[in-house]
Amino acid sequence: MMTAVSPDITPDVPLDKVRLLIVDDDPMTCRLLALQLDMEGYHCTTISNPERALEIIAAESPCLMLVDYHLGRHAGLDLLRSIREHEEYEYLPAIVMSGIDRRQESQLAGASAFVLKPFKLPELVTLIQAVLDRQEA
């Protein structure tokens, strides 16, 4: 079940669904990605305002974040760094997405992985699962 976060947050998620947070400044990208990942069995919360990320992370307790490198006037890596400053979110897995190869910069900022856009859904799902598997190990 896809949840687009505006003012209300839905904490009732089936236990068998992994919670993902998608942060992208393009609401259409958020909706499409969330819809596709929902069909793969994930529960997705989306936000297009990165300033609300910490609030949503606290409310939703995602297992993993997908963060766009370019967030309008905000930088996705700045968001990631600010999240990493909070002890309780220091190890929250994050995959950075970008149309330009920013792999090294993303890893230095604390990303668990990087995916180059455009990507195919199976590639992203495999990457998400690999990151989650590493987190559990």
N, CA, C and O atoms as a GROMACS GRO file, in nm:
protein
  548
    1MET      N    1   0.084  -0.118   0.000
    1MET     CA    2   0.000   0.000   0.000
    1MET      C    3   0.088   0.124   0.000
    1MET      O    4   0.167   0.144   0.092
    2MET      N    5   0.076   0.205  -0.100
    2MET     CA    6   0.157   0.324  -0.114
    2MET      C    7   0.101   0.435  -0.028
    2MET      O    8  -0.021   0.455  -0.022
    3THR      N    9   0.187   0.507   0.039
    3THR     CA   10   0.145   0.619   0.120
    3THR      C   11   0.218   0.743   0.073
    3THR      O   12   0.341   0.750   0.085
    4ALA      N   13   0.147   0.838   0.022
    4ALA     CA   14   0.208   0.965  -0.013
    4ALA      C   15   0.191   1.054   0.110
    4ALA      O   16   0.079   1.079   0.154
    5VAL      N   17   0.301   1.100   0.163
    5VAL     CA   18   0.294   1.176   0.286
    5VAL      C   19   0.271   1.321   0.256
    5VAL      O   20   0.348   1.385   0.184
    6SER      N   21   0.166   1.372   0.312
    6SER     CA   22   0.140   1.514   0.313
    6SER      C   23   0.131   1.550   0.459
    6SER      O   24   0.231   1.538   0.531
    7PRO      N   25   0.013   1.594   0.507
    7PRO     CA   26   0.007   1.622   0.649
    7PRO      C   27  -0.016   1.498   0.735
    7PRO      O   28   0.020   1.497   0.853
    8ASP      N   29  -0.074   1.393   0.678
    8ASP     CA   30  -0.106   1.276   0.759
    8ASP      C   31  -0.013   1.160   0.728
    8ASP      O   32   0.030   1.142   0.614
    9ILE      N   33   0.017   1.082   0.830
    9ILE     CA   34   0.108   0.970   0.820
    9ILE      C   35   0.033   0.845   0.862
    9ILE      O   36  -0.040   0.847   0.961
   10THR      N   37   0.049   0.737   0.786
   10THR     CA   38  -0.023   0.614   0.820
   10THR      C   39   0.072   0.512   0.880
   10THR      O   40   0.152   0.452   0.808
   11PRO      N   41   0.064   0.492   1.012
   11PRO     CA   42   0.155   0.399   1.076
   11PRO      C   43   0.113   0.252   1.066
   11PRO      O   44   0.192   0.164   1.101
   12ASP      N   45  -0.008   0.225   1.020
   12ASP     CA   46  -0.056   0.086   1.013
   12ASP      C   47  -0.012   0.020   0.883
   12ASP      O   48  -0.078   0.033   0.780
   13VAL      N   49   0.100  -0.050   0.891
   13VAL     CA   50   0.157  -0.116   0.775
   13VAL      C   51   0.162  -0.265   0.806
   13VAL      O   52   0.203  -0.304   0.915
   14PRO      N   53   0.122  -0.349   0.710
   14PRO     CA   54   0.133  -0.493   0.735
   14PRO      C   55   0.275  -0.532   0.773
   14PRO      O   56   0.372  -0.479   0.718
   15LEU      N   57   0.288  -0.623   0.867
   15LEU     CA   58   0.419  -0.662   0.918
   15LEU      C   59   0.508  -0.726   0.812
   15LEU      O   60   0.630  -0.725   0.824
   16ASP      N   61   0.447  -0.782   0.706
   16ASP     CA   62   0.527  -0.849   0.604
   16ASP      C   63   0.584  -0.752   0.500
   16ASP      O   64   0.656  -0.795   0.410
   17LYS      N   65   0.554  -0.624   0.512
   17LYS     CA   66   0.604  -0.526   0.416
   17LYS      C   67   0.720  -0.447   0.475
   17LYS      O   68   0.713  -0.398   0.587
   18VAL      N   69   0.827  -0.436   0.398
   18VAL     CA   70   0.943  -0.357   0.438
   18VAL      C   71   0.911  -0.211   0.410
   18VAL      O   72   0.862  -0.177   0.302
   19ARG      N   73   0.939  -0.125   0.506
   19ARG     CA   74   0.911   0.019   0.492
   19ARG      C   75   1.027   0.089   0.422
   19ARG      O   76   1.142   0.076   0.462
   20LEU      N   77   0.994   0.164   0.317
   20LEU     CA   78   1.092   0.244   0.245
   20LEU      C   79   1.049   0.390   0.248
   20LEU      O   80   0.929   0.420   0.244
   21LEU      N   81   1.144   0.479   0.256
   21LEU     CA   82   1.117   0.621   0.244
   21LEU      C   83   1.183   0.669   0.116
   21LEU      O   84   1.303   0.651   0.096
   22ILE      N   85   1.104   0.731   0.028
   22ILE     CA   86   1.154   0.785  -0.098
   22ILE      C   87   1.155   0.937  -0.086
   22ILE      O   88   1.051   0.998  -0.061
   23VAL      N   89   1.273   0.998  -0.104
   23VAL     CA   90   1.287   1.143  -0.098
   23VAL      C   91   1.332   1.192  -0.235
   23VAL      O   92   1.445   1.168  -0.278
   24ASP      N   93   1.241   1.259  -0.303
   24ASP     CA   94   1.269   1.313  -0.436
   24ASP      C   95   1.186   1.439  -0.451
   24ASP      O   96   1.069   1.440  -0.412
   25ASP      N   97   1.243   1.545  -0.507
   25ASP     CA   98   1.170   1.671  -0.519
   25ASP      C   99   1.065   1.668  -0.629
   25ASP      O  100   0.986   1.761  -0.641
   26ASP      N  101   1.062   1.563  -0.709
   26ASP     CA  102   0.961   1.549  -0.814
   26ASP      C  103   0.851   1.456  -0.765
   26ASP      O  104   0.872   1.335  -0.756
   27PRO      N  105   0.733   1.510  -0.733
   27PRO     CA  106   0.624   1.427  -0.681
   27PRO      C  107   0.584   1.314  -0.775
   27PRO      O  108   0.545   1.207  -0.729
   28MET      N  109   0.592   1.336  -0.906
   28MET     CA  110   0.556   1.231  -1.002
   28MET      C  111   0.655   1.115  -0.994
   28MET      O  112   0.614   0.999  -0.997
   29THR      N  113   0.783   1.145  -0.984
   29THR     CA  114   0.884   1.041  -0.968
   29THR      C  115   0.857   0.962  -0.840
   29THR      O  116   0.863   0.839  -0.839
   30CYS      N  117   0.827   1.034  -0.733
   30CYS     CA  118   0.794   0.968  -0.606
   30CYS      C  119   0.678   0.871  -0.623
   30CYS      O  120   0.685   0.755  -0.582
   31ARG      N  121   0.571   0.919  -0.683
   31ARG     CA  122   0.450   0.835  -0.700
   31ARG      C  123   0.477   0.712  -0.785
   31ARG      O  124   0.437   0.601  -0.750
   32LEU      N  125   0.546   0.732  -0.897
   32LEU     CA  126   0.573   0.619  -0.986
   32LEU      C  127   0.664   0.516  -0.922
   32LEU      O  128   0.640   0.396  -0.931
   33LEU      N  129   0.769   0.563  -0.859
   33LEU     CA  130   0.862   0.472  -0.793
   33LEU      C  131   0.793   0.398  -0.678
   33LEU      O  132   0.812   0.278  -0.661
   34ALA      N  133   0.714   0.470  -0.600
   34ALA     CA  134   0.643   0.407  -0.489
   34ALA      C  135   0.542   0.304  -0.539
   34ALA      O  136   0.529   0.196  -0.480
   35LEU      N  137   0.474   0.335  -0.646
   35LEU     CA  138   0.376   0.241  -0.702
   35LEU      C  139   0.446   0.113  -0.748
   35LEU      O  140   0.400   0.003  -0.721
   36GLN      N  141   0.558   0.129  -0.818
   36GLN     CA  142   0.632   0.012  -0.867
   36GLN      C  143   0.687  -0.071  -0.750
   36GLN      O  144   0.678  -0.194  -0.752
   37LEU      N  145   0.742  -0.005  -0.651
   37LEU     CA  146   0.798  -0.078  -0.537
   37LEU      C  147   0.688  -0.140  -0.452
   37LEU      O  148   0.709  -0.246  -0.393
   38ASP      N  149   0.574  -0.076  -0.445
   38ASP     CA  150   0.460  -0.134  -0.374
   38ASP      C  151   0.419  -0.266  -0.438
   38ASP      O  152   0.387  -0.363  -0.369
   39MET      N  153   0.421  -0.271  -0.570
   39MET     CA  154   0.386  -0.395  -0.640
   39MET      C  155   0.490  -0.504  -0.616
   39MET      O  156   0.463  -0.622  -0.636
   40GLU      N  157   0.610  -0.463  -0.573
   40GLU     CA  158   0.716  -0.559  -0.540
   40GLU      C  159   0.709  -0.602  -0.394
   40GLU      O  160   0.790  -0.683  -0.349
   41GLY      N  161   0.612  -0.548  -0.320
   41GLY     CA  162   0.593  -0.589  -0.181
   41GLY      C  163   0.647  -0.495  -0.076
   41GLY      O  164   0.651  -0.531   0.042
   42TYR      N  165   0.688  -0.376  -0.115
   42TYR     CA  166   0.739  -0.278  -0.019
   42TYR      C  167   0.629  -0.178   0.017
   42TYR      O  168   0.540  -0.152  -0.064
   43HIS      N  169   0.637  -0.124   0.136
   43HIS     CA  170   0.548  -0.014   0.177
   43HIS      C  171   0.629   0.114   0.161
   43HIS      O  172   0.732   0.131   0.227
   44CYS      N  173   0.584   0.204   0.076
   44CYS     CA  174   0.660   0.325   0.047
   44CYS      C  175   0.592   0.450   0.099
   44CYS      O  176   0.472   0.471   0.079
   45THR      N  177   0.670   0.530   0.166
   45THR     CA  178   0.627   0.664   0.204
   45THR      C  179   0.711   0.758   0.120
   45THR      O  180   0.832   0.739   0.107
   46THR      N  181   0.649   0.858   0.064
   46THR     CA  182   0.722   0.951  -0.023
   46THR      C  183   0.714   1.092   0.032
   46THR      O  184   0.613   1.134   0.089
   47ILE      N  185   0.822   1.164   0.014
   47ILE     CA  186   0.821   1.307   0.046
   47ILE      C  187   0.899   1.381  -0.062
   47ILE      O  188   1.002   1.333  -0.110
   48SER      N  189   0.848   1.496  -0.097
   48SER     CA  190   0.919   1.578  -0.195
   48SER      C  191   0.979   1.701  -0.128
   48SER      O  192   1.046   1.781  -0.193
   49ASN      N  193   0.956   1.716   0.001
   49ASN     CA  194   1.014   1.826   0.078
   49ASN      C  195   1.118   1.767   0.173
   49ASN      O  196   1.082   1.714   0.278
   50PRO      N  197   1.246   1.777   0.140
   50PRO     CA  198   1.350   1.715   0.222
   50PRO      C  199   1.357   1.771   0.363
   50PRO      O  200   1.412   1.706   0.453
   51GLU      N  201   1.303   1.890   0.385
   51GLU     CA  202   1.305   1.949   0.518
   51GLU      C  203   1.221   1.868   0.618
   51GLU      O  204   1.237   1.883   0.739
   52ARG      N  205   1.132   1.785   0.567
   52ARG     CA  206   1.046   1.704   0.654
   52ARG      C  207   1.103   1.564   0.676
   52ARG      O  208   1.040   1.482   0.743
   53ALA      N  209   1.220   1.534   0.622
   53ALA     CA  210   1.273   1.398   0.626
   53ALA      C  211   1.287   1.344   0.768
   53ALA      O  212   1.244   1.232   0.794
   54LEU      N  213   1.347   1.420   0.858
   54LEU     CA  214   1.366   1.370   0.994
   54LEU      C  215   1.232   1.343   1.063
   54LEU      O  216   1.217   1.245   1.136
   55GLU      N  217   1.137   1.430   1.042
   55GLU     CA  218   1.003   1.411   1.099
   55GLU      C  219   0.940   1.281   1.048
   55GLU      O  220   0.882   1.205   1.126
   56ILE      N  221   0.952   1.256   0.920
   56ILE     CA  222   0.892   1.136   0.861
   56ILE      C  223   0.969   1.011   0.905
   56ILE      O  224   0.908   0.907   0.931
   57ILE      N  225   1.100   1.020   0.912
   57ILE     CA  226   1.179   0.905   0.958
   57ILE      C  227   1.138   0.868   1.100
   57ILE      O  228   1.120   0.750   1.130
   58ALA      N  229   1.122   0.967   1.186
   58ALA     CA  230   1.082   0.940   1.324
   58ALA      C  231   0.943   0.878   1.331
   58ALA      O  232   0.919   0.788   1.412
   59ALA      N  233   0.852   0.923   1.247
   59ALA     CA  234   0.715   0.873   1.250
   59ALA      C  235   0.699   0.738   1.183
   59ALA      O  236   0.621   0.655   1.230
   60GLU      N  237   0.771   0.714   1.075
   60GLU     CA  238   0.751   0.594   0.994
   60GLU      C  239   0.849   0.480   1.022
   60GLU      O  240   0.820   0.364   0.992
   61SER      N  241   0.965   0.511   1.079
   61SER     CA  242   1.070   0.412   1.104
   61SER      C  243   1.100   0.327   0.980
   61SER      O  244   1.084   0.205   0.983
   62PRO      N  245   1.143   0.391   0.871
   62PRO     CA  246   1.172   0.313   0.750
   62PRO      C  247   1.292   0.222   0.771
   62PRO      O  248   1.379   0.248   0.853
   63CYS      N  249   1.294   0.115   0.694
   63CYS     CA  250   1.408   0.022   0.695
   63CYS      C  251   1.519   0.071   0.603
   63CYS      O  252   1.634   0.032   0.618
   64LEU      N  253   1.482   0.158   0.507
   64LEU     CA  254   1.577   0.205   0.407
   64LEU      C  255   1.523   0.332   0.344
   64LEU      O  256   1.402   0.349   0.332
   65MET      N  257   1.614   0.422   0.303
   65MET     CA  258   1.576   0.545   0.233
   65MET      C  259   1.631   0.543   0.091
   65MET      O  260   1.743   0.497   0.068
   66LEU      N  261   1.553   0.592  -0.001
   66LEU     CA  262   1.599   0.620  -0.137
   66LEU      C  263   1.601   0.772  -0.148
   66LEU      O  264   1.498   0.837  -0.133
   67VAL      N  265   1.719   0.829  -0.174
   67VAL     CA  266   1.734   0.974  -0.175
   67VAL      C  267   1.788   1.019  -0.309
   67VAL      O  268   1.891   0.969  -0.356
   68ASP      N  269   1.718   1.113  -0.371
   68ASP     CA  270   1.767   1.170  -0.497
   68ASP      C  271   1.885   1.262  -0.467
   68ASP      O  272   1.884   1.335  -0.368
   69TYR      N  273   1.985   1.259  -0.552
   69TYR     CA  274   2.104   1.342  -0.534
   69TYR      C  275   2.069   1.490  -0.546
   69TYR      O  276   2.119   1.573  -0.469
   70HIS      N  277   1.983   1.524  -0.641
   70HIS     CA  278   1.941   1.662  -0.663
   70HIS      C  279   1.800   1.680  -0.609
   70HIS      O  280   1.705   1.621  -0.662
   71LEU      N  281   1.786   1.759  -0.507
   71LEU     CA  282   1.655   1.784  -0.447
   71LEU      C  283   1.618   1.931  -0.461
   71LEU      O  284   1.601   2.002  -0.362
   72GLY      N  285   1.606   1.976  -0.585
   72GLY     CA  286   1.575   2.117  -0.606
   72GLY      C  287   1.686   2.204  -0.554
   72GLY      O  288   1.802   2.189  -0.594
   73ARG      N  289   1.653   2.294  -0.463
   73ARG     CA  290   1.756   2.382  -0.408
   73ARG      C  291   1.834   2.316  -0.294
   73ARG      O  292   1.928   2.374  -0.240
   74HIS      N  293   1.795   2.195  -0.258
   74HIS     CA  294   1.865   2.119  -0.153
   74HIS      C  295   1.949   2.010  -0.219
   74HIS      O  296   1.918   1.964  -0.329
   75ALA      N  297   2.053   1.972  -0.153
   75ALA     CA  298   2.136   1.862  -0.203
   75ALA      C  299   2.104   1.737  -0.123
   75ALA      O  300   2.098   1.739   0.000
   76GLY      N  301   2.083   1.627  -0.195
   76GLY     CA  302   2.051   1.501  -0.130
   76GLY      C  303   2.160   1.456  -0.034
   76GLY      O  304   2.131   1.396   0.069
   77LEU      N  305   2.286   1.485  -0.069
   77LEU     CA  306   2.395   1.444   0.019
   77LEU      C  307   2.398   1.527   0.147
   77LEU      O  308   2.435   1.477   0.252
   78ASP      N  309   2.358   1.654   0.138
   78ASP     CA  310   2.347   1.735   0.260
   78ASP      C  311   2.239   1.679   0.351
   78ASP      O  312   2.256   1.673   0.473
   79LEU      N  313   2.129   1.637   0.292
   79LEU     CA  314   2.022   1.574   0.370
   79LEU      C  315   2.074   1.448   0.436
   79LEU      O  316   2.051   1.425   0.555
   80LEU      N  317   2.144   1.366   0.361
   80LEU     CA  318   2.198   1.241   0.415
   80LEU      C  319   2.294   1.269   0.530
   80LEU      O  320   2.289   1.203   0.634
   81ARG      N  321   2.381   1.366   0.512
   81ARG     CA  322   2.476   1.401   0.619
   81ARG      C  323   2.402   1.447   0.745
   81ARG      O  324   2.439   1.408   0.856
   82SER      N  325   2.299   1.528   0.728
   82SER     CA  326   2.226   1.578   0.845
   82SER      C  327   2.153   1.464   0.916
   82SER      O  328   2.141   1.465   1.039
   83ILE      N  329   2.104   1.368   0.842
   83ILE     CA  330   2.039   1.252   0.902
   83ILE      C  331   2.142   1.170   0.979
   83ILE      O  332   2.114   1.122   1.089
   84ARG      N  333   2.261   1.154   0.923
   84ARG     CA  334   2.367   1.076   0.987
   84ARG      C  335   2.415   1.140   1.118
   84ARG      O  336   2.472   1.071   1.202
   85GLU      N  337   2.391   1.270   1.135
   85GLU     CA  338   2.430   1.338   1.259
   85GLU      C  339   2.345   1.297   1.377
   85GLU      O  340   2.385   1.317   1.492
   86HIS      N  341   2.229   1.239   1.351
   86HIS     CA  342   2.140   1.194   1.458
   86HIS      C  343   2.175   1.049   1.492
   86HIS      O  344   2.164   0.960   1.408
   87GLU      N  345   2.215   1.028   1.614
   87GLU     CA  346   2.264   0.897   1.656
   87GLU      C  347   2.166   0.784   1.624
   87GLU      O  348   2.208   0.675   1.584
   88GLU      N  349   2.038   0.809   1.641
   88GLU     CA  350   1.940   0.702   1.617
   88GLU      C  351   1.922   0.667   1.470
   88GLU      O  352   1.864   0.563   1.437
   89TYR      N  353   1.970   0.754   1.379
   89TYR     CA  354   1.957   0.728   1.236
   89TYR      C  355   2.093   0.712   1.168
   89TYR      O  356   2.102   0.706   1.045
   90GLU      N  357   2.196   0.704   1.247
   90GLU     CA  358   2.332   0.696   1.195
   90GLU      C  359   2.351   0.579   1.098
   90GLU      O  360   2.428   0.590   1.002
   91TYR      N  361   2.282   0.469   1.123
   91TYR     CA  362   2.302   0.349   1.041
   91TYR      C  363   2.180   0.315   0.954
   91TYR      O  364   2.172   0.205   0.900
   92LEU      N  365   2.088   0.409   0.939
   92LEU     CA  366   1.973   0.386   0.852
   92LEU      C  367   2.024   0.371   0.708
   92LEU      O  368   2.085   0.464   0.655
   93PRO      N  369   2.000   0.256   0.645
   93PRO     CA  370   2.049   0.237   0.508
   93PRO      C  371   1.990   0.340   0.412
   93PRO      O  372   1.872   0.374   0.420
   94ALA      N  373   2.074   0.388   0.322
   94ALA     CA  374   2.030   0.488   0.225
   94ALA      C  375   2.092   0.459   0.089
   94ALA      O  376   2.212   0.433   0.077
   95ILE      N  377   2.008   0.463  -0.012
   95ILE     CA  378   2.054   0.449  -0.150
   95ILE      C  379   2.034   0.584  -0.218
   95ILE      O  380   1.923   0.638  -0.219
   96VAL      N  381   2.141   0.638  -0.273
   96VAL     CA  382   2.134   0.766  -0.344
   96VAL      C  383   2.111   0.736  -0.492
   96VAL      O  384   2.171   0.645  -0.549
   97MET      N  385   2.022   0.816  -0.553
   97MET     CA  386   1.988   0.802  -0.694
   97MET      C  387   2.028   0.929  -0.768
   97MET      O  388   2.007   1.039  -0.718
   98SER      N  389   2.087   0.914  -0.887
   98SER     CA  390   2.123   1.031  -0.967
   98SER      C  391   2.140   0.992  -1.113
   98SER      O  392   2.172   0.878  -1.146
   99GLY      N  393   2.119   1.089  -1.200
   99GLY     CA  394   2.140   1.070  -1.342
   99GLY      C  395   2.286   1.087  -1.382
   99GLY      O  396   2.324   1.059  -1.495
  100ILE      N  397   2.368   1.133  -1.288
  100ILE     CA  398   2.512   1.150  -1.307
  100ILE      C  399   2.580   1.059  -1.206
  100ILE      O  400   2.536   1.048  -1.092
  101ASP      N  401   2.688   0.996  -1.246
  101ASP     CA  402   2.755   0.904  -1.155
  101ASP      C  403   2.818   0.980  -1.039
  101ASP      O  404   2.922   1.044  -1.053
  102ARG      N  405   2.752   0.973  -0.925
  102ARG     CA  406   2.797   1.038  -0.801
  102ARG      C  407   2.826   0.934  -0.694
  102ARG      O  408   2.812   0.960  -0.574
  103ARG      N  409   2.865   0.816  -0.738
  103ARG     CA  410   2.886   0.701  -0.649
  103ARG      C  411   2.984   0.733  -0.536
  103ARG      O  412   2.953   0.712  -0.419
  104GLN      N  413   3.103   0.784  -0.571
  104GLN     CA  414   3.206   0.807  -0.471
  104GLN      C  415   3.162   0.914  -0.370
  104GLN      O  416   3.177   0.895  -0.250
  105GLU      N  417   3.108   1.026  -0.420
  105GLU     CA  418   3.061   1.131  -0.331
  105GLU      C  419   2.952   1.080  -0.238
  105GLU      O  420   2.948   1.115  -0.120
  106SER      N  421   2.864   0.997  -0.291
  106SER     CA  422   2.753   0.944  -0.213
  106SER      C  423   2.805   0.854  -0.101
  106SER      O  424   2.758   0.862   0.012
  107GLN      N  425   2.901   0.769  -0.132
  107GLN     CA  426   2.957   0.680  -0.030
  107GLN      C  427   3.028   0.761   0.078
  107GLN      O  428   3.018   0.727   0.196
  108LEU      N  429   3.099   0.866   0.040
  108LEU     CA  430   3.167   0.950   0.138
  108LEU      C  431   3.068   1.022   0.229
  108LEU      O  432   3.100   1.054   0.344
  109ALA      N  433   2.950   1.048   0.178
  109ALA     CA  434   2.846   1.116   0.258
  109ALA      C  435   2.769   1.018   0.347
  109ALA      O  436   2.685   1.060   0.427
  110GLY      N  437   2.796   0.889   0.333
  110GLY     CA  438   2.730   0.792   0.419
  110GLY      C  439   2.626   0.706   0.352
  110GLY      O  440   2.551   0.636   0.419
  111ALA      N  441   2.619   0.710   0.219
  111ALA     CA  442   2.523   0.625   0.148
  111ALA      C  443   2.565   0.479   0.156
  111ALA      O  444   2.684   0.447   0.153
  112SER      N  445   2.466   0.393   0.167
  112SER     CA  446   2.491   0.248   0.167
  112SER      C  447   2.517   0.198   0.026
  112SER      O  448   2.589   0.100   0.006
  113ALA      N  449   2.457   0.267  -0.072
  113ALA     CA  450   2.470   0.227  -0.212
  113ALA      C  451   2.430   0.345  -0.300
  113ALA      O  452   2.378   0.446  -0.253
  114PHE      N  453   2.457   0.330  -0.429
  114PHE     CA  454   2.425   0.432  -0.528
  114PHE      C  455   2.366   0.363  -0.649
  114PHE      O  456   2.408   0.254  -0.687
  115VAL      N  457   2.265   0.427  -0.710
  115VAL     CA  458   2.208   0.373  -0.833
  115VAL      C  459   2.199   0.486  -0.936
  115VAL      O  460   2.153   0.596  -0.906
  116LEU      N  461   2.244   0.455  -1.057
  116LEU     CA  462   2.246   0.552  -1.166
  116LEU      C  463   2.112   0.549  -1.239
  116LEU      O  464   2.062   0.443  -1.277
  117LYS      N  465   2.053   0.668  -1.257
  117LYS     CA  466   1.927   0.680  -1.332
  117LYS      C  467   1.961   0.691  -1.480
  117LYS      O  468   2.066   0.746  -1.514
  118PRO      N  469   1.879   0.644  -1.568
  118PRO     CA  470   1.759   0.565  -1.540
  118PRO      C  471   1.798   0.421  -1.506
  118PRO      O  472   1.892   0.366  -1.562
  119PHE      N  473   1.727   0.364  -1.416
  119PHE     CA  474   1.752   0.225  -1.377
  119PHE      C  475   1.627   0.143  -1.404
  119PHE      O  476   1.517   0.196  -1.416
  120LYS      N  477   1.646   0.016  -1.414
  120LYS     CA  478   1.534  -0.077  -1.432
  120LYS      C  479   1.491  -0.122  -1.293
  120LYS      O  480   1.574  -0.138  -1.203
  121LEU      N  481   1.362  -0.143  -1.276
  121LEU     CA  482   1.307  -0.180  -1.146
  121LEU      C  483   1.376  -0.304  -1.087
  121LEU      O  484   1.409  -0.302  -0.968
  122PRO      N  485   1.398  -0.412  -1.165
  122PRO     CA  486   1.464  -0.529  -1.105
  122PRO      C  487   1.603  -0.496  -1.048
  122PRO      O  488   1.643  -0.551  -0.946
  123GLU      N  489   1.675  -0.405  -1.114
  123GLU     CA  490   1.806  -0.362  -1.066
  123GLU      C  491   1.793  -0.294  -0.930
  123GLU      O  492   1.870  -0.321  -0.838
  124LEU      N  493   1.694  -0.206  -0.916
  124LEU     CA  494   1.672  -0.135  -0.791
  124LEU      C  495   1.628  -0.231  -0.681
  124LEU      O  496   1.677  -0.222  -0.568
  125VAL      N  497   1.538  -0.320  -0.711
  125VAL     CA  498   1.489  -0.416  -0.612
  125VAL      C  499   1.605  -0.504  -0.563
  125VAL      O  500   1.616  -0.531  -0.443
  126THR      N  501   1.690  -0.548  -0.654
  126THR     CA  502   1.807  -0.629  -0.616
  126THR      C  503   1.899  -0.550  -0.525
  126THR      O  504   1.950  -0.603  -0.426
  127LEU      N  505   1.921  -0.423  -0.558
  127LEU     CA  506   2.006  -0.338  -0.476
  127LEU      C  507   1.946  -0.315  -0.338
  127LEU      O  508   2.017  -0.323  -0.238
  128ILE      N  509   1.817  -0.286  -0.333
  128ILE     CA  510   1.749  -0.267  -0.204
  128ILE      C  511   1.766  -0.391  -0.118
  128ILE      O  512   1.801  -0.381   0.000
  129GLN      N  513   1.742  -0.507  -0.176
  129GLN     CA  514   1.752  -0.631  -0.098
  129GLN      C  515   1.895  -0.657  -0.052
  129GLN      O  516   1.917  -0.704   0.059
  130ALA      N  517   1.993  -0.627  -0.137
  130ALA     CA  518   2.134  -0.646  -0.100
  130ALA      C  519   2.172  -0.555   0.017
  130ALA      O  520   2.241  -0.597   0.110
  131VAL      N  521   2.127  -0.431   0.013
  131VAL     CA  522   2.156  -0.337   0.122
  131VAL      C  523   2.088  -0.384   0.251
  131VAL      O  524   2.150  -0.381   0.358
  132LEU      N  525   1.964  -0.427   0.242
  132LEU     CA  526   1.893  -0.476   0.360
  132LEU      C  527   1.959  -0.602   0.415
  132LEU      O  528   1.969  -0.619   0.537
  133ASP      N  529   2.002  -0.690   0.328
  133ASP     CA  530   2.070  -0.814   0.371
  133ASP      C  531   2.200  -0.781   0.444
  133ASP      O  532   2.231  -0.843   0.546
  134ARG      N  533   2.277  -0.684   0.392
  134ARG     CA  534   2.401  -0.643   0.458
  134ARG      C  535   2.372  -0.584   0.595
  134ARG      O  536   2.449  -0.605   0.689
  135GLN      N  537   2.262  -0.513   0.607
  135GLN     CA  538   2.224  -0.449   0.733
  135GLN      C  539   2.193  -0.556   0.840
  135GLN      O  540   2.224  -0.538   0.958
  136GLU      N  541   2.132  -0.665   0.797
  136GLU     CA  542   2.094  -0.771   0.889
  136GLU      C  543   2.214  -0.856   0.931
  136GLU      O  544   2.211  -0.918   1.037
  137ALA      N  545   2.318  -0.860   0.848
  137ALA     CA  546   2.434  -0.946   0.876
  137ALA      C  547   2.519  -0.895   0.989
  137ALA      O  548   2.620  -0.957   1.023
   0.00000   0.00000   0.00000
